[in-house]
Amino acid sequence: MNAAPDFDALDQNGVRHRLADYRGRWLVLYFYPRDDTPQCTRQACSIRDARETLQRMNVAVLGVSAQDGTTHRAFAARHGLNFPLLVDDGLRIATGYGALGTGWRAGLRRLLGAYRRITVVIAPDGRIAQRIDTPDVRDHAGQILRSISS
């Protein structure tokens, strides 16, 4: 397991989040293309609906996409999202975690501000425990829970 890249970012409400804030518990960073698209909404709602189970297992979830705080705030309010959505200024988090991909696709994603749909599960010791490269948008919370339980 590799150490998770450090990050420092504000969420949709202006609250600062750092990797170090989550030391000692599971952290899930899920990268999604854009707020309010059908698949991204399904994925976010899957996580929203599993909040109690995730909390019981000491799992924190942070959504990350390239949109700004205003867009994230509207998306969270519209769908009752109960977890932070990070504002990734300069695409630094996406770059560090490989959410832009490689080659010409990375350049296109950078230009469009649309990330690959990936999820990174970070263990309580700050190391990457698993990377989910093909998230199931309808049962993403189930995928996360299974990855932590295995």
Secondary structure as GFF3:
##gff-version 3
##sequence-region A 1 150
A	DSSP	beta_strand	8	10	.	.	.	ID=ss1
A	DSSP	beta_strand	16	18	.	.	.	ID=ss2
A	DSSP	three_ten_helix	19	22	.	.	.	ID=ss3
A	DSSP	beta_strand	26	31	.	.	.	ID=ss4
A	DSSP	alpha_helix	38	49	.	.	.	ID=ss5
A	DSSP	alpha_helix	51	56	.	.	.	ID=ss6
A	DSSP	beta_strand	59	65	.	.	.	ID=ss7
A	DSSP	alpha_helix	69	79	.	.	.	ID=ss8
A	DSSP	beta_strand	85	87	.	.	.	ID=ss9
A	DSSP	three_ten_helix	89	91	.	.	.	ID=ss10
A	DSSP	alpha_helix	92	97	.	.	.	ID=ss11
A	DSSP	alpha_helix	103	112	.	.	.	ID=ss12
A	DSSP	beta_strand	118	122	.	.	.	ID=ss13
A	DSSP	beta_strand	128	132	.	.	.	ID=ss14
A	DSSP	alpha_helix	140	149	.	.	.	ID=ss15
###
